[in-house]
Amino acid sequence: MAAKEGTSIYLIAAVAGIFIVSLFIIGAYSLLPMGGCIGVVEINGALTTSDIPSSLFSDSVKGSETIAAELKEAGKRDDVKAVLLLIDSPGGSVVASQEVYDAVRAMNKTSVSFIREMAASGGYYAAAGTDYIVANPDALTGSIGARATLSDYSGLMGKLGVNSTTFMTGSLKDMGSSSRPMTDEERAVWQSIVDESFASFRSAVEERRAGKLDPTGFAQALDARIMTGRQAKKIGLIDELGNKQSAIDAAARLSGMQGEPRLCEISSSGRRASIFGALSAQALQLMLKSAGMPSVSYQ
């Protein structure tokens, strides 16, 4: 009789233990994110290759290397089912714009971009890399083109009695020098560089928006005009007019997420802004300008 009672006690204890463990597992599982999340990556300000730290007059700006690292991190995370790119940028460096575009394309995940205020030129280039584009009706976008600006101070230098003499090898070594007017040969070289950058931009848009573009409207947009979200929607440069929630819903829908979509923060081990990096970037820009070598930009 005692043996039976002991067996019953052990059986009850075992059942109770299994019940408690089950409750623990269920409780722990309920804390896990269901259906994954939408990873958010922000692009704010001009597109540059290097991070720029905040200052008394401006906020910090993530460089393309950091943005690309965040996109790569989003691509690796199993819980991230889709990526939402929040863009507010007038464009910027050709190299930075292409690096962000390439990083977006390298992800094997659904990607949606949202243009709230502006995604012009290089900003739109980055957006074009995503699978779906949502824009505020009054946002500014488009400006599909490239440019390089050179200055000629020879007239002012002549009035001031300043004379500049350059010793060089190669007739185009001081191409774009601000101390003299540009020659026709130099003009042709610079135009070829700008045209090449523009062709890359145009090709990317045509590939990513294939089947969505209105041929006549897109041809007009190639004069680099800026346009509103409504105008861009008419010619197929964006997919939907809406707000941030519209973009979140689109990301959830396109990735097959169930239930209320959850946003998750994306961080990376990419370079962070430092005053030395900012000074280096500024020094490089000054050096290029003084050498008569302006940068080509999507801006």
C-alpha positions as CSV (number, residue, x, y, z in Angstrom):
1,M,0.0,0.0,0.0
2,A,2.8,2.3,0.9
3,A,4.5,1.5,-2.4
4,K,1.4,2.5,-4.3
5,E,1.1,5.8,-2.4
6,G,4.8,6.5,-3.1
7,T,4.3,5.8,-6.8
8,S,1.3,8.1,-6.9
9,I,3.2,10.9,-5.3
10,Y,6.0,10.5,-7.8
11,L,3.5,10.5,-10.7
12,I,1.8,13.6,-9.4
13,A,5.2,15.3,-8.9
14,A,6.2,14.4,-12.4
15,V,3.0,15.7,-13.9
16,A,3.3,18.9,-11.9
17,G,6.9,19.3,-13.1
18,I,5.9,18.8,-16.7
19,F,3.1,21.3,-16.3
20,I,5.4,23.9,-14.7
21,V,8.0,23.4,-17.4
22,S,5.4,23.8,-20.1
23,L,4.2,27.0,-18.6
24,F,7.7,28.3,-18.5
25,I,8.3,27.4,-22.2
26,I,5.0,28.9,-23.2
27,G,5.7,32.1,-21.3
28,A,9.2,32.4,-22.7
29,Y,8.0,31.7,-26.2
30,S,5.3,34.4,-25.9
31,L,8.1,36.9,-25.3
32,L,9.7,36.1,-28.6
33,P,8.8,38.3,-31.6
34,M,6.2,36.7,-33.7
35,G,6.6,36.8,-37.5
36,G,9.8,38.8,-37.3
37,C,10.2,42.5,-37.7
38,I,10.8,45.3,-40.3
39,G,14.3,46.6,-40.0
40,V,14.6,50.4,-40.3
41,V,17.6,52.1,-41.9
42,E,17.6,55.9,-42.2
43,I,19.3,58.2,-44.7
44,N,19.3,61.8,-43.7
45,G,21.2,64.7,-45.3
46,A,23.6,64.7,-48.2
47,L,25.1,61.4,-49.3
48,T,28.8,61.3,-48.4
49,T,31.3,58.4,-48.3
50,S,32.5,59.4,-44.7
51,D,30.5,60.0,-41.6
52,I,30.2,63.6,-40.5
53,P,29.8,64.3,-36.8
54,S,27.3,66.8,-35.4
55,S,28.4,70.3,-34.9
56,L,27.0,73.6,-33.5
57,F,25.4,74.2,-36.8
58,S,24.3,70.8,-38.1
59,D,23.3,67.3,-37.1
60,S,25.5,64.2,-37.7
61,V,25.4,62.5,-41.1
62,K,25.9,58.8,-41.7
63,G,28.3,58.1,-44.6
64,S,27.6,55.5,-47.2
65,E,30.0,53.0,-45.6
66,T,27.9,53.1,-42.4
67,I,24.6,52.9,-44.2
68,A,25.9,50.0,-46.3
69,A,27.0,48.2,-43.1
70,E,23.6,48.7,-41.5
71,L,21.9,47.2,-44.7
72,K,24.3,44.3,-44.6
73,E,23.4,43.7,-40.9
74,A,19.7,43.8,-41.8
75,G,20.3,41.3,-44.5
76,K,22.0,38.8,-42.1
77,R,19.5,39.0,-39.3
78,D,17.0,36.1,-39.3
79,D,14.4,38.2,-37.4
80,V,14.4,40.9,-40.1
81,K,11.8,39.9,-42.7
82,A,11.8,43.2,-44.6
83,V,13.8,46.4,-44.7
84,L,12.3,49.9,-44.6
85,L,14.6,52.7,-46.0
86,L,13.6,56.1,-44.6
87,I,15.1,58.7,-47.0
88,D,15.4,62.5,-46.6
89,S,18.3,63.5,-48.8
90,P,19.0,65.9,-51.7
91,G,21.6,63.5,-53.1
92,G,25.3,63.9,-53.0
93,S,28.5,62.1,-54.0
94,V,28.3,59.8,-57.0
95,V,30.3,57.1,-55.2
96,A,28.3,57.3,-52.0
97,S,25.0,57.1,-53.9
98,Q,26.2,54.0,-55.8
99,E,27.5,52.4,-52.7
100,V,24.1,52.7,-51.0
101,Y,22.3,51.5,-54.1
102,D,24.6,48.5,-54.4
103,A,24.1,47.6,-50.6
104,V,20.3,47.7,-51.0
105,R,20.5,45.4,-54.0
106,A,22.8,43.0,-52.2
107,M,20.2,42.2,-49.6
108,N,18.2,39.1,-50.2
109,K,15.1,40.6,-48.5
110,T,12.1,42.6,-49.4
111,S,12.9,46.3,-49.3
112,V,10.7,49.4,-49.3
113,S,11.7,53.0,-49.3
114,F,9.7,55.9,-47.9
115,I,10.2,59.5,-49.1
116,R,8.8,61.9,-46.6
117,E,10.3,65.3,-47.5
118,M,12.9,64.7,-50.2
119,A,14.8,62.0,-52.1
120,A,16.2,63.8,-55.0
121,S,19.0,62.8,-57.4
122,G,21.3,60.5,-55.4
123,G,18.6,60.2,-52.8
124,Y,16.2,58.8,-55.5
125,Y,19.1,56.6,-56.8
126,A,19.2,54.9,-53.4
127,A,15.4,54.6,-53.3
128,A,15.4,53.0,-56.8
129,G,17.3,50.1,-55.4
130,T,14.4,49.0,-53.2
131,D,11.5,46.8,-54.4
132,Y,8.8,49.3,-53.7
133,I,8.7,53.1,-53.2
134,V,6.2,55.1,-51.2
135,A,6.3,58.9,-51.1
136,N,4.4,61.7,-49.5
137,P,2.3,63.4,-52.2
138,D,4.2,66.7,-51.6
139,A,7.6,65.2,-51.2
140,L,10.3,66.3,-53.6
141,T,12.0,63.7,-55.8
142,G,13.4,63.0,-59.2
143,S,16.3,65.2,-60.3
144,I,17.7,62.3,-62.3
145,G,21.1,63.6,-63.5
146,A,24.7,64.3,-62.6
147,R,26.8,67.4,-62.5
148,A,30.2,68.9,-61.8
149,T,30.8,72.5,-61.1
150,L,34.0,74.4,-61.9
151,S,34.8,78.0,-61.2
152,D,36.8,80.5,-63.3
153,Y,38.4,83.3,-61.3
154,S,40.7,84.5,-64.0
155,G,38.7,87.7,-64.6
156,L,38.9,88.7,-60.9
157,M,42.5,87.7,-60.7
158,G,43.3,89.9,-63.6
159,K,41.7,92.9,-61.9
160,L,43.6,92.2,-58.8
161,G,46.9,91.8,-60.7
162,V,47.3,88.2,-59.7
163,N,49.2,86.0,-62.1
164,S,49.3,82.2,-61.8
165,T,51.9,80.1,-63.6
166,T,51.7,76.3,-63.7
167,F,54.4,73.9,-64.8
168,M,53.0,70.5,-65.7
169,T,53.3,67.3,-67.8
170,G,50.4,66.6,-70.1
171,S,48.1,69.3,-71.6
172,L,45.2,68.3,-69.3
173,K,47.1,68.0,-66.0
174,D,45.5,71.3,-64.7
175,M,42.2,70.6,-66.3
176,G,39.5,72.8,-64.7
177,S,41.9,75.2,-63.1
178,S,40.1,78.2,-61.7
179,S,42.9,80.6,-62.7
180,R,42.0,80.5,-66.4
181,P,39.1,79.9,-68.8
182,M,38.3,76.2,-69.6
183,T,39.3,75.0,-73.1
184,D,37.0,73.1,-75.4
185,E,39.0,70.0,-75.0
186,E,38.7,70.1,-71.2
187,R,35.0,70.9,-71.5
188,A,34.6,67.7,-73.6
189,V,36.4,65.6,-71.1
190,W,34.4,66.8,-68.1
191,Q,31.2,66.4,-70.1
192,S,32.1,62.8,-70.9
193,I,32.6,62.1,-67.2
194,V,29.3,63.6,-66.2
195,D,27.5,61.8,-69.0
196,E,29.0,58.5,-67.9
197,S,27.7,59.0,-64.3
198,F,24.3,60.0,-65.7
199,A,24.2,56.9,-67.8
200,S,24.8,54.7,-64.8
201,F,22.0,56.5,-62.9
202,R,19.6,56.2,-65.8
203,S,20.3,52.5,-66.4
204,A,19.7,51.7,-62.7
205,V,16.3,53.4,-62.8
206,E,15.3,51.8,-66.0
207,E,16.3,48.4,-64.7
208,R,14.6,48.7,-61.3
209,R,11.4,50.4,-62.6
210,A,11.1,48.2,-65.7
211,G,7.4,47.8,-66.7
212,K,6.3,50.7,-64.4
213,L,7.7,53.7,-66.2
214,D,5.7,55.9,-68.6
215,P,8.1,56.3,-71.6
216,T,7.0,59.8,-72.4
217,G,7.0,61.0,-68.8
218,F,10.3,59.4,-68.0
219,A,12.0,60.9,-71.1
220,Q,10.9,64.4,-69.8
221,A,12.2,63.6,-66.3
222,L,15.6,62.9,-67.7
223,D,16.2,66.7,-68.0
224,A,16.9,66.3,-64.3
225,R,13.7,68.2,-63.2
226,I,12.6,68.0,-59.6
227,M,9.0,66.8,-59.1
228,T,6.5,66.1,-56.4
229,G,5.4,62.7,-55.2
230,R,2.2,63.0,-57.2
231,Q,4.1,63.9,-60.4
232,A,6.6,61.0,-59.9
233,K,3.7,58.6,-59.3
234,K,2.1,59.5,-62.7
235,I,5.2,58.5,-64.6
236,G,6.0,55.4,-62.5
237,L,9.0,56.7,-60.5
238,I,7.2,55.7,-57.3
239,D,4.6,53.0,-56.5
240,E,2.4,54.5,-53.9
241,L,1.4,57.9,-52.4
242,G,1.1,57.7,-48.6
243,N,2.8,58.2,-45.2
244,K,5.3,56.2,-43.2
245,Q,2.6,53.7,-42.0
246,S,1.7,53.1,-45.7
247,A,5.4,52.1,-46.3
248,I,5.4,49.9,-43.2
249,D,2.2,48.2,-44.4
250,A,3.7,47.7,-47.8
251,A,6.8,46.1,-46.4
252,A,4.7,43.7,-44.2
253,R,2.5,42.8,-47.2
254,L,5.3,42.2,-49.7
255,S,7.3,40.1,-47.3
256,G,4.3,38.0,-46.2
257,M,4.4,39.1,-42.6
258,Q,1.3,38.2,-40.5
259,G,-0.3,40.4,-37.8
260,E,0.7,43.9,-36.7
261,P,4.1,44.7,-38.2
262,R,6.9,45.4,-35.7
263,L,9.8,47.7,-36.4
264,C,13.3,46.9,-35.2
265,E,16.4,49.0,-34.9
266,I,19.4,48.2,-37.1
267,S,22.9,48.9,-35.8
268,S,26.2,48.0,-37.3
269,S,29.9,48.0,-36.4
270,G,30.5,50.5,-39.2
271,R,32.7,53.5,-38.7
272,R,31.1,56.2,-36.6
273,A,31.5,59.9,-37.1
274,S,34.7,61.5,-35.7
275,I,35.9,65.0,-36.0
276,F,39.1,63.7,-37.6
277,G,37.2,61.9,-40.3
278,A,35.2,65.1,-41.0
279,L,38.3,67.2,-41.2
280,S,39.9,64.6,-43.5
281,A,36.9,64.7,-45.8
282,Q,36.9,68.5,-45.8
283,A,40.6,68.6,-46.4
284,L,40.2,66.3,-49.4
285,Q,37.5,68.5,-50.9
286,L,39.7,71.6,-50.5
287,M,42.6,69.8,-52.1
288,L,40.6,68.7,-55.1
289,K,39.2,72.2,-55.6
290,S,42.6,73.8,-55.3
291,A,43.9,71.3,-57.9
292,G,41.0,72.1,-60.2
293,M,39.4,68.7,-59.7
294,P,35.8,69.1,-58.6
295,S,33.8,66.0,-57.7
296,V,30.9,64.7,-59.8
297,S,27.7,64.5,-57.9
298,Y,24.1,63.3,-58.1
299,Q,22.8,66.5,-56.5
